[in-house]
């Protein structure tokens, strides 16, 4: 199992725009082969910060995820509303 976290920050006054783009595309990832979890949450004390929490069965599922058309489309849709680059971390179970 591979777990990914990604922290993304919305640019000032664009948290709602970023949330809208995420809500449009996120459900598509749950249909991808090998995707076990895809959840996005927003910080209570800073609504400009979004945390993605994703789990994939294996490397093949992760490769599919990152090459899926909706993955690329989502980043195009989110880019105008992001402040900086996402912080992405990958984990494996111990």
Buried (B, 14 or more C-beta within 10 A) or exposed (E): EBBBBBBBBBBEEBBEBBBEBBEBBBEBBEEBEBBEEBEBEBEEEEEBBBBBEBBBEEEEBBEBBEEBEBBEBBEEBBEEBBEEEBEEEEEEEE
